[in-house]
Amino acid sequence: MKTKNFLALLLAAGVFAATSSSAKEWTETLTCTDEPLTSTGRNDFFILEPGYQLVLEGKEDGKQTKLTITVLDETKKIGDVETRVVEEREVAGDKVVEVSRNFFAVGKQTKNVYYFGEDVDVYKGDKVVHEGAWREGVGDAKRGILIPGTAKVGDRYYQERAPKVAMDRAENVTTGEKVTTPAGTFEHCLKTKETTPLESGTEYKFYANGVGLVKEGNLLLVKHGFVKK
């Protein structure tokens, strides 16, 4: 059989289409490591130390939005791991729309920031709805990697592993981004691409060395540092 005719038959049978589709499927390249953990620590792009705070602002869905991320002087035992609580508070206009308490620990060897779960309060009018909450050890939920200690371009990893509840995943796109914010201009930022198999859509986040998150969607860093108790 001539090669040309053979290729035509493969195309007609949909073999090439299937191969192309499979090649585009998301696969992870970085997984959690069994290592000693600490509830206080940092890597190049994430600071998990009590009192550290990031404030980002910008417009989302036509409303001025403020996102405040604070590392609390509070820990939470999940299984046999002591995790650190990080609060994320989102305000749109003059109303609180979401408050989440996230549970993290840092690997002493890899400096990976591991994500053990979250409690979420979503404010809808006068009601508070609990959405997307998960925790390692509950159901089939397992820890994920929020951000790796070594930012290798091309690495893909699950940040959350709670089937049917939260399955956020990220890919390191580049470590050479320049980001200008009200808090300053940051060079050599890590850019991540976040998706989830539970719904469509893509979100890009940018992290500055020694600072942390400086851009998330339309939100830009306006200030950062340690806050007094």
N, C-alpha and C positions, 0 to 999 in steps of 0.2 A: 504493500500500500504506500502511495506517495505521501511524504510528510505533510504537504499542503492539505490533502484530503483528510488525513488523520487529525490535524488540528481543527479542521472544520467540524468533524464529527464530535470532538471533545467539546467544542464551544456549544454545539447544538444540544449536547447532553447536559450542559450546565456544569461540567467538571471544573473549568477555569473559574467560573463565577463563584463556586463553592470554595475553591482554594483561596481566591482573593478575599472573600468574606472572612474566612478563618484567620487569614493573616492579620486582619484588622481587629480581631477580638483582643480584649484587654487581658493581659497576663501579668502576674506579679513576679518581680525579680528579687525583692527583698522581704524577708520574713522575720518574725520575732526571734530573738536569741535568748536562750536560757542562761541568765547571768545575774549576779547580785544587783539589787536595785536600791535606789535612795529616793526619798521624797523631796530632797533639796539638791539642786544641781543645775547645770546648764550645758548647752553645746553652742556652736557658733551662731545658730539662728533662733535659739529659744532659751529664755531665762526662767527657771523654775525656782525662784527664791522669794520668800515672803516679803510682801510690800512692793514688789515690782509691778508697774502698771503701764499699760499702753492705752492711748485714747485716739480713736480714728473718727473722722467726720466726713460727711459728704451727702449727696442727694441720692436717695433710692426710692423708686416708685413715686417720684415727684415730691417727696418729703425730706426735709433736712433730718439727717440721721446721725446719731452719735453712738459709737460702740466703745465701751470701756471694759478692758480686760485686766483683771486684778488677781495677782497671786496671793491667796489668803494665808494668814498665819493659822492654818487649820489643816488637819490631815483626816483621811478617811481610810479605814481598814477594809480592804476588799480581798476576801480570801485570807491568805497569809501575807499579803503585801500592804504596806503602809503607803498610801498615795497622797499626793498634795492636791488640795482643792483650788481650782482656778475659776473665778466667777467671770462670766461674760454678761454684760448688761447692755441691751439695745434699746435706745429711745428714739422714736420717730415723732417729729414735731415736739410736742410737750408731753407725750405719753410713753410710758414704758410698754414695749411690745413683747419683749422676751428676756428672760433671765435664766441662764443655765449655770449649773455647777459641774465642772468637768474634773475628772480624776486622773492625775498623771504621776508617773515615776520615771526616773532617769536611770539608764543602764550604766553601771560603774565602768564597764569595759568598753562598750560601743559608743556611749553617750547618746544612744537613741532615746527619744522621749516617747514612752509607751502610754497609750491611751486605754484606760480601764473602764470607762463608761461616763455617763452624765445623767443628771436630773434636769429636766427642762420644764419651765413654766412659761406658757404662751398666754398673753393677755389679749382677750377678745371682748371688747366692751367692758362690762362689769364682771366678766367671768375669767377664771384662770383655768386653762386647759393644759394637761400634762401630755406632751407629745414627744415622741422620739427618744424617750428615756431608755437606757440600757446599762447593763453592768456585767462585767466578766463573772461567769459562774451562774448566771441566771439564764435558764433555757440553754441555748447553744452558743451564747455570746462568749467571745474571747477577746483578749486585748489586741490592739493594733499598734501601729507606729504612727504617731502624729507627725513627727519629723525626724529623719535619721541623723545620727551624730556625724556621719560623713556624707556630705551632699554630692552624690555621684550622678552626673547627668544621665538620664535615661532610666534610672531606677524607678520602679513602680511598686507601690506598697499599699495595703489596706490600712486605713486609719481606724476604721471601726469594723467590727466583725460580729454584728448582731443580725442574723438572717431575718429578713422581712421587716426589720425595724430601722437599722442604721448600718449602711454598708459603704460609707464614704471611702474613696480611694484616691491616691495622688500619684503624679508622675513628675519627677524633677526635669524641668524643661531646659534650664540654663542657670549658670551661676555668674553670668556676666551682665545682668540687667542694671541699668541706671534708673533710679526712681527719685523724682523730685516731689517733695511734700511740704506742707506748711512747717514741718518740724526740721526741714533740711533736705539736702540732696545726698542720696546714698548710692555708692558705687558697689559693683560686684555683688548684686543682690541675687538670692536664689528665687527663681520663678517656678512655681508649681502649678500644675493643671489638675483640678479636682473634678471628679465625676462620681456617679453612683449608679449601679445597675438597677436601682429601685425607681429611678425616674430620669427623664431626659434633662439635658442642660450641662453646661461647663462653667466652672469658676476658676479664675486665676488669682493666685496669691503671691505676694512678694515679701521676702524676708531679708533684712539687713544684718550683716555680721555684727554681733555684739549688741544688737538692739532687739530684733525680733520682727514681728509683722509690721510692715510699713504701708502696705496697700492690699485691700481686699475688695474686688469689684470697683465701685465708685468711691469707696471710703479710703481716705488718706490719713496718715499719721499726723497728729497735731501736737502731741507731746508724749514723752516717755520718761521713765525714771522711777526711783523708789519714793513712795509716799509715806508720810508719817502716820503713825497709828492714831 
